[in-house]
Amino acid sequence: MADKRRRQQLLRELITSTDLGSQAEVRAALADRGLDAHQATVSRDLDELGAIKVRGADGALVYRLAVDPGPGSARGRLDETLRQFVVSVASSGNLAVLRTPPACAHPVASAIDLAELDGVLATVSGDDTVLVVAAETLPGTELAAQLRRRAGLTPTGEHSPA
């Protein structure tokens, strides 16, 4: 049991510090640190740790831990996620609609959910679209403006200069 704990702790560290995109890369990284693990063991460990594949900064799929860091920490990362993936924001009624590149909507919706923003009831994500539902007291235009600012977008949806 100690071996499993040690292996999973090392795996947690590797996933949070390294872009690993396949189980073969995970096995190689573990081997580089003196731990030989079979593919089935790595697969089981990734599942037990709650590792998921998300788009990395370069667009490639990489493993990350799907751990709820709590709203305070999540709000700190929300802006970075929005800036990285959101290309436009629109509104209708009490809704905000965020557009992303293909396959990037889920990380955006997840970041919004984890941040627990005031007045946000829920998110629904597709492949390249996130629907953010606001409470009736928060107009969609206000929510869209807030998300647009966090994403570094101008009112027309263009990224503002850095």
N, C-alpha and C positions, 0 to 999 in steps of 0.2 A: 504493500500500500504506500510505503514511503517513496518508492520509485515512481509511482503514478503521480503523487503529489509534487514531487520534484520535477517530473517531466511536464506536468500541466502548468506549474509556476513558470518554468522556462518558456513554455509555449506562449503563455500570457505576455511575458516580456518581449518575446520575438514579434508577436503580432502587433503590439503597441509601438514597437520601435523600428520595424522593418516592413517593407512592402513585399509580402509573400503572396503570390498569385495562384499557386497550385500546391497540392499535397506533396508532390515531389520536391518542391522548393522548401516546404516545411520540414520534410524528412532530412533534406540536405543541411538545413540550418541547425536542426537538432544534432545531426551527426558532427557538424563543425564544432559543437560544444560538448562532444563526448557522449551523446545519447543516441543509440541506435534504436529506431522504432519502426515497426512494420506499418505498412500502409493502412491496414485495418485499425491499428492502434491509434494512428494519427487521426484517422477519420472519426473514430469514437471520441477522442479527446477534443477535437474541434467542435463536435456536436455538444459534448458535455459542457464546454466552456461558453457555448452560445456564440461561437464565431460565425460570422456571415461574410459574404463577399459584397463589397461596395466598390464604386468607382474611385480610384485614387486620383491624385492631382493630375496625372498624365492621361487619365481616362481609362487606364487598364483596371481590371478587376483585381482586388486584393482583399485578404482576410482582415477583418476588424472584429473586435469584441462588441457584441450587442448588449452593452451594459447601460442601465439607466444611471447616468452620473448625477442626477438630481437637477432641479431647475436652475440653481445658481451657476453651476459649472456649465450646464448646457447653454445658457444664454450667452456665455462668453464665446462659445463656439458657433452660435447661430449665425452671426454676421459673416464669419469666414465661410460657412457652408453656403449661405445665400450668395455671397460675392463669387464663389467658385462656380455655382451651377445655374443661378437664375438669370435668364436673358430678358424677360419682360414680366410686367405685373399689370393686371387689369382688375376691374371691379364690377360688381353688379349686386344691387341690394345689399345684403349683409355678407357678401362673398368676395373673396379675393382669388384671382386665378393667376398662378405663377407658371411660366413656361420655362422648360429646361431643355438641354440637349437630350437626345434619346437615351433611355435607361438611367436617367439621373433624377427622376422625380422622387423616388423613394427616400434617398438620403435627405432631401430637402424637407419632405413631410415629416420624417422622423426627427430631424433637428427642431422643427417647429413644435412638434408634440412634446419633446423632452424639455424644451424651454418653458413650457407652460405660460405662454404670454397671456396677459390680462385680456379678457374678452374673447379669446379664441376657444371655441367649443370643440372643434375637430378638424382633421385634415383627411382628404381622400386623394390618393395618388394613383396616377396611371403610369404610362411609360415616360411621357415628357410633359405632363401637366399635373399640377397640384391644386386642388380646390381647398381653400381655407375657409371654414365656416365660422362666422363671428356671432356673438350674442346679439340679440335684437337691438341692444343699446349702443352697439358699435357699428357705425355705417361701414359698408364695404370700401367706400372711397377712403375713409380714414385708415382702415386696416391696410389697404393697398399702399397708401402713401408711407405708412410706417415700414412695411416690408420693403418697399422700393428704396427708402433711405438706408435701411440695414444692408441691402444688396448693393448699394453704391450706384444705383441707377438714377438717371435723370427722369423727369416726368414722361418723356417719350419712350423710355425703356432702354436707352443707350447707356453703356457704362460710362460713368464720369471719369475724367482723367485722374490718374494717381499722382 
